[in-house]
Amino acid sequence: MAADSLREKARAFSRRDAWKAGRLFFEGEAGRDPDSATAHACLGFFCLKETRYDVKRALAELFQALRLDPDCALAHVYLAIASACLRDAGASRKAVDAARRCGARPEDLVMAEAYVELDTGSLSAAIESFRSLVELERDSTSMILLSQALSQSGENGEALDWALKACAADPEDFRAPAYAGVYLAYLGRFEEARRELAKSAAMGTDYPLLHHTLAFVAREEGETAAAERHLRAALAVDPDYAASRTRLADLCAASGRRAEAKEHYRRALELFPDYPEARKALDALDI
């Protein structure tokens, strides 16, 4: 498959957070054409996004792509994102510069710059880069990315606005109402949050974020048993969803189930070794 076609396939998978499906697809493409730098670059990116925290295989695929074609702009873009996940500001910015020299597309370059700022630089600068990405793309994915950065900065009202714009931009994107539900929950508007989450669920994709957010709402309303059910539902969909595993550990610890709590905290730390909440809570149980 031609490089441009592979890039478009990667974008299509990304627009639905289909990380496992994308990884499987690009494994097949890299197997069929082991000399395709773009196939290896996309495989590396989807390995990174599927696992979220383990970048070892992702880096191996990205470096293989660059051995095959040192001028593969997409490989440099994805290497910048992977390096940012490792909090390696120097390597991530070097990769952005290389992507620029190799003629990366403007939207790919802006996306890389946004992720680098988000993970290694300035949150305000990341938000401005994501705003630029929205101007370039005008799609639900760029709007959701902007909403996530805004929420991370505490601007949940504006984050909600962009999630709702994402709903309008692509009414079939199940992620948009899910994130609208998240931000409504953070704003304490629980009934509205449930309605948005129900819209997402009705689209037929079982999304761990739905269950995690319903658990947040239940816990805020004092419904501990319901919160635990929702967290276990999130982990049934994705056993590697570290945030839900940590919140479930919190509930276990609070109810005296120390052994199970430790098990969940340890699993969360295997997935995300730098997860400070899980580390602090586990250390407290070990005292």
N, C-alpha and C positions, 0 to 999 in steps of 0.2 A: 504494500500500500504506500502511496506517495506521502512525503513528509507533511504536506498541507492537509491531506485527508486524515492522517494520524492525529494531527493537532486538533482538528475539528471533532474527531471522536473523543479526544480527551476533554474538550470543552463540553460536549454533550453529557458525558458521564459526570463531570464536575457539577453541572447544573442541577443534578438530582442527588448529590452526595453519594453517588454509586461507586464508592471506593473499591469494594471487593470485586464488583463486576468489571470495573475498569482495570484492576490489577490482573484479573484472569484474562481479559481481552488482550492486554499488552504483553502478558506472558506468551500468549499464543503468537502474537505478531513478532516478538523478539525470537521465538523459536523458529518461526517460518523464515525469517530474514535476520539472521544473527549479525549481519553487517549494517543493519539500520540503526543509525545513531538516534534518530527520533523515537523509534520503538523503545530503545533502552531508556531514553530520557523520560518518556511517558511512564514506562514501567516503574522507574525510580520514584517519580512523583506519586504514583498511586500506591506504591508500597509505603511511602511516607504518610500519606493521608489515611490509609486504611489502619495502620498501626498507631498513628498519632504521635507516638513517643519513641519508638525504636527506629533509628535512622540508619542502622548498619547496612541493611540490604539496599535501602534507597541510595545511599552514597555509592555503594558498589556498582549499581546500575548507572548512576549518573557519571561516574568516572569512566565506566566502560563506554558510554556514549561519547565522552570527550576524547577517549583514545581513538575511537573510530572516526570522529570528526571534531577536531578542536574548535571549529568555527560554528558548531551547532548552537545557535542562539537559545533555543528552548532548553537545552541541557544547562546552560549557564543560568537561565531564569530559575529553573527548578533547583539548581545547586544553591542559589542565593536563598531560596526559601528554606531548604534543608539546613543550611549553615545557620540561618537565623533561629531555627528550632533548637540548635545546639548553643545558642547565645554567643555565637562566634561573629562578632560585629565586623572584624577585619575581613574574614573570609567571605561573609555575605556581601559586603560592599564591593569587594574585589570581583565577585561573580556578577554583580549588577553592572559594573563597569565593563566586564567582558561581554555580557549580553548586549550592552549598548554598542560596543565596537563591532559586534558580529551582526548588527542590524535587527535586533529583536523588534517585534511589532510593538507599537506604542502601548497597547493595552496590556501586553505581557510584561513590558518593562515597568509600567506603573504598578501593576499587581505585585511584582517582585519588590519594588521600592516600598510599597505599603506594608508588606509582611516584614521586611527588614526593619522598618521603623517600629512596627508593632512589637516585635520580639527583642530588638536590641537597641532601639533608639527612643524616640519621642512619641508618646501616644497621640499628642495633638498633631504631629507631623503625619502619623499614620492615617488619622482621620482625614486630613487634607488630601492625602494620596488616594484614599478610597473615594473621596468626593470627585477627584479627577477621573477615577475609574468609572464612576457612574456616568459622568459626562461622555466618556468614550463609548461605553457599552449600552447604557440605558436598559439594562436587563435586570431580572429579579435577583440574579446571583450577586451582581455588584452592589445592589441596594441592600441585600442581606449582609454582605460583608461590612458595608458602612454602618449598618445598624448594630452589628456586633461590636465594632470598635467604639461607637458612641455609648453603648451600654457599659462597656468596660471602663469608660471614663465617667460613668455615673449619670449620663444624659439619657435616661430611659424614656423620657417623653419624646425626644427627637428620634430615638431608636425606634419607638413604636410608630412614629410617622413614616419612617422609611420602610418598616416591615409592611405596613398597610399599602404603601406605594408599590412594594414588591408584589403584594397580592393582586393589585390592579394590573401591573405589568405582565404578570403570568398567572392567570387564575388556576392553572393546573399544577403550579409549583407547591407541593405539600409543605415545603419548608417555611414558606412565607407566613401562613397563619400560625404555624407552630412557634415561630419567633415572636409574632405579635402576642401570642399567649404568654410567652416568657416575660416580655416586657410589661404586659398588663399585670402579671403576677408580682413582678418586682415593684410595681406602682401600687400594689394592694388592691387592685380591681379584680377580685377573684372570680366573680360570676362572668365578667367579660372574658377573662382569661380562659375559663372553661369552654365558653362558646367558640373562641378561636381555635383552641386545641381540638374541639370536636369537629370543626371544619377540616382540620388537617387529617384527623383520623379517618374521616369519611372518604378521603381520597384514596384509601386502600393501602397506604404504606405504613408498616409498623415501625415507628421511629422512636428510638429510646428517649430522645429529648421530650417527647410527649409525656411519657410516664414519669420522667424525672421532674418535669415541671408540675405535674399533678401531685407528685409527692411533696414538692415544696409548698404548694397551696394547702394540702391536707395538714402538713406539719404546722404551718402558720395558723391554721384554724384549730389546732389542738387535737387533730385526728391522727394520733400516732400509728394506730393499727392500719389505717388506710394508707398512710405515708409509706409504711413498710411494704404493703402489697404493691404499691406503684413502683417502688424501688426494685423489688424482685422482678416485676414485669419488665422494667428497663433492662435488667441484667439477663433476663431470658431472651430478649431481642439481641443484646450485645453484651456478652460476658466481660468484655474488655472496656466497658464504659466506666472509667475510673471515678468520675464524679459521683455516679450512683452507688458504686461500691463503697466509697468513703462515707457517703451519707447513711448507707445501710449499716456500716460499722459504727457510726455515731449512735444510731438507734439501739443497736445491740449492746453497746457499752453502757448506754443510759439505763437499760433494763437489766443490767447485771450479767449479760451473756458475754463475758470477757473473752473466752476462747474463740467464739465466732467473730467477735469484733476484731481480734488480733489477726485472724485469718483474712478478713476483708481488707484491713489496713495493709497487711503485707502484700496482698495481691495488687492493690492500688499502687503501692510503691514499686512493684516489679514492672508495672505498666508505665509508671511515671516517677522515676527515681527522685526527681526534684520537687515532688508534691509536698509543700511545707505543712499543710493541714494534716495530711495523713501521717507524716513523720512525727509531728508534735503529739498527735493523739496516741500513736503507738508507743512513743516514749513514755507518755503519762501512764499508760496501762502497765508498762514494764517496771514502774517504780515500786 
